Amino acid sequence: MKRCGWLMVALVPFVLFGGCGPKPGTPDTGGKKKLTVCMLPKKKGVPYFTSCAQGAEEAAKELGNVELIYDGPTDGAAEKSASMIEKWTLQGVDVIAVSPNDPEVVSPAMRKAREKGIKVITWDADGATDAREFFVNQATAQEIGYGLVDTMAKDLGGAEPEGEVAIITATLTAANQNAWIKFMKERMAKYPKMKLVALQPSSEDQKLAFQVAQDLMKAHPNLKGIFGISSVAFPGAAEAVKQAGKSGKVLVTGLATPNDMKAYVKDGTVKSVILWNTPDLGYLTVRVAHDLATGALKPGATSIQVGRLGEKKIEGDNVLLGKLLVFTKENIDQYDF
């Protein structure tokens, strides 16, 4: 399997660092097998995924024998993601780590990669379980769904929050967000006066999320809260509320990087931001990819040692990053990602 020559032309635009390394199985100067790990986000250019890539780069440099290729569709098209997986499969890379936007679209390409002997994992969002070996999971779906609803309840007024709320998701086919929504609805039973009146997609597009939030406020004049459960839906919804002059009247919470939400937290449009440490998620993904490729991580493992992150639990085939973070006016300046 050649990596130099004409194939280098295909790789150059995507390689974040490293040149034409040794062939698979050829020791590098450190005596380790050189590995090529491809990391596919749902949508390239989104701050959330860019911060994940920063952690991935850190892990690759730390390991010393990983050539990291980070690339994805700039429009979030699942068909383009599948095409990239097929291309990397033909190139014979060692590991492909996928954040699936639409599992049904990308899973066939993932299965074909596995058939060719390539290790395939998912991260950030899961896909079909037979199309990958492990899922690098930032938190369980229940933790995220319950956390979103409990945070909105607190922001609306505590033990008995009251009012109409709406959810803006990325796409109706995003498996991870659909799982979160399932648990959000389940958790709302704890707050009977909180009423879900709408669920709308925003196609992983911040401008569209802005428009959707505007439309929701017009269609539901008694709306008290909006959940933005993608990293671009949340700031889009917050900007819509701010421009409508409804900061503090329509509360917005959801999932986004603290840097994207600091201004909205400080001006009162948003009280709480929920997420996890995104650079750590990228770091964990590359470490899992490395250990899987080298045989250090095998099916049935219950834990993994992950460099500076220490020991991380594995439940079934889910490698768990850890607890959720909640950013508020009091602590958001402590974070920079």
N, C-alpha and C positions, 0 to 999 in steps of 0.2 A: 504494500500500500504506500504510494508515493505522496509526499507532502510538498516537494519542491517542484521546480519546472513550471509547466503550464498551470498546475493546480494553484500555485501561489497567486496567480492573477485573480482567481475566484475568492481567495481568502483575504487578500490585502484590505479591501474596504471594511472588513468586519473585525479584524484583530485589534484588540485594544492595546495589547503590548506583546512583545515577543516577535521574533522573526520566523524564518523557516527552520523550525526545530528538527530534531532527529526523528527518524521514522519510529512508529510505535514499536516498543520492545527494545529500542536502542538506548542504552544508558546515557544520561546526560553527564555533565561534568561532576555532578554530585553523586553519581552512581545510581540515580533513580530513573525509572522508566518515564519518558516524557509522555504526558497525557494531554489530549485536546478535549476541553470541556466547552460545549456550546450552551449558552444560557439565553433562553427565549422568553422575553416579557410579553404580556398581552399587547402592549402598545409602547413603542419606543418613543422617548422624548417626554414622557410624563414624569414629573419630579419624583413621584413615589418609586417608580421603577429605576430611575436614574440613581436614587439613593441606595437602592438594593444593589445596583451594579458597583457602586463604590465599595461596599462591603465585600462583594465578590472579588474585585480586583485585589483587595487587601489579602484575602485568603489565598489567592493564586500566587501572589508575590511571596507570601509567607511560606507556602509549601515548596516553591522553587522549581517544581517539575510540572506545573500546569500552564498550558497555553490557553487562555480564556478568550473565547469568541462570544461577544455579547451583541445580539442584533434581534430586531423584531419589526413588524409592520408599523409604519408611522400612522396608519389609519385604523389600527386594531382589527383588520380583516382576518378572520380565522383561516380563510383559504390561503392567504399569503403566509400565515404561520405554518400551515401544512406543507406548503411549497418549500419553505426554508428547512423544515425537518427532512424532507425528501432529498434536498441538495446536500445537507450534512451527512445523510446516510450514504449517498453515493461517494462522498469524500472519505468515508470510513473513519469518522471521528470516534473518540472513546466513549464520551458521555454526552447525552442531550438532556438538558433540564428545561422543562416546559411549564409555562404558566398558561393553561388553556383558556382561551376566550369562549370557545364553543367545543366542548369535548367530543361531540359527535363528528365534527368536521376534522379535528386534528388527530383523533385516536387511530384511524387507519394508518396514517403515516408513522405514528409512534410504534404501532405494532410491527410494521415493516422494518423499522430500525432495530427493534429487538430481535427479529428473525435473522438479521444480518450480524448479530452478536454485539450490537451497540447497547450500552447500559442506558436506560431511560428512566428519569425520575420526573416528578412534578414538584412545583414549588409555588407558593402564594395561592394557587387555585388547583384543585385536584381534577383529574380526568378519569377515564375508565380504568378500573383497577387492573385489568388484564393488559393494559397498554403501558404500564410503568411498574417499577419495582418498589420504590418508596415515594412517599409524599412528604416534602419538607413543609410542615404546617406551622404557621405563625401562632395559631391558637385553635381550639376546637370550635366548631360551628356554634355549639351551644354557648360557649363562653362569649363569643362575639355577639350573637343574637341577644342573649340576656343582658350583656353589658351595654349594648346600644339602648335597649328599652329602659333599663334601670337608670342610665344616665339622663335620658330624656325626662323620665319621671322626676328625678331629683331637680333638674333644671326647671320643670314646670311647677314644682311646688311640693315635692316630698312624697309622703305616704299615700295621699289620695289625689294624684294629679288628674286634672280634668281638661278635656278639649279634644278637638279633631286634629289628627296628625296624618302625614303622608310620607311615603317612601319614594325616593328617586334612586333607582339602581342604575347599573351600567347597561347591561343587556338582559333580556328575558331568558337568554340561554346560558348565562354565567353560572356554572354549577355551584361555585362557592357562595355567591351572593344569594342564590335560591335557597341554599342550606341555611344561611343566616336568617333570611326572611322567614323560613319555617319556624325557627326558634324565636324570632321576634314576635310573631303572631302568638306563639305558645306563651311567651312571657307576658304579653299584654293582658292575658286572663287575670294576672295578679292586680291589674289596674283597670277595673271595669269602667271607669269614667274616661279612660283614654280610648278614643275611637279612631281606628284606621279607616280613612275615607278614600284613599287612592294609592296606587302603586304604578309608577311610570318609569320607563327606561330613558336613558340619555345617550346611548351609543358611545359611551366612554368619551364624550365630547363636552367640554366645559361650557361652551357657548350654548349648546343645546340644553344642558342642565339649567342654565340661567333662564332660558325661555320656558322650560317645563315648570320651573318654580314660579315664574310670573303667572303662567296659566293656572297653576294650582291655586294660587292666592285669589285669582279672579273667580275661579269656579267654586271655591270654598271660602267665602268671606269670613267664616268663623274659625278658619285654620289657626291652630296654636303652635304647631311644630312641624318641622320637616327633617326627615332623616336623609342625609346624603351618604349612601353606603358604598360609593367608590371615591377614589382620591381626587377625581375631577368633578364629580357630582356635588360634593360637599362645598368646595369654594364657589362653584357656579351658583348653587342655591343661596349661599350666604350673600353673594354680591346682589342677587335679585332682591332679597329681603332688605338689604341696606339701601338699594336704590329706590325701593318702594316706600322708604321711610318707616319701615315696620320693625326696625331693630329693637329687640326687647319685647315686642308684641307677638311676633312669630319667631319662635326659637328654632335654631338650626343646630343639629349635632350630627356626628357621623364619623367617617374614617378618612383621614388625610394626614399628610405630614405636618408637623408643627410649624415649619417655616411657611407653608402655604396658608396657614390659618391665623398666624400671630396678629395680623392687623384686625381681623374680625373679632378675635378674642379681646383685644385691647379696647375696641370701640363698643363692645357690648352686644354685637350681633350674635356672637357665639359665646356660650358659657363653658362648654366642655368639648374637647376633641379626643377621640379615641383612636388608638393605633397600637402598634408594636414597634420595636426598634428595627427599622427597615434595613439599615446597613448590616445589622446582625443577621437578618433573614438572608441577605445575599451571601454573607460570610458563611453561614451554616450550610447553604445550598452547595457551595463549592467544596466545602470540607466533606459533605456527604457524598458528592460526586466522586471525589478523589478516593475516599475509602471504599466505595463500591467498586470502582474500577480496579483498585489494587487488591481486592479480596479481603480487606480489613473489616468491611461491613458485609454481613451475610443475613439472609432472611432468618427471622426468629430472634435477632438481637433485641435486647431490651434497653440498651443504652449505647451511647457513643461519646467518646472524648473529642471535644471540638475546640482545640487550641485555647484561645483566650476566653472562650465561653464556658470552658469546663465540661462537665458531664451533662448531656441532654438525654431525656427519656425518649424511648421509642415505644409507642403503644400500637401493637399490631404492625402495620407497615407505615405508620405515621411518625416521623421524627419531629418532636415538638420543640418549638423555640422557647416558649415560656409564657409569662403573664402579659396581659394587656397593660398598656399605659394610658393614663387619662391626663391630658394637658389642660390646664386652667390658667387664668390670669396670674395666679400665684407661682406657677412653676414653668410656664411655657418657654421663658427666656433661658432656661437651663439646657434646652435641647437645640441642636443645630443640624437638622436634616430635613 
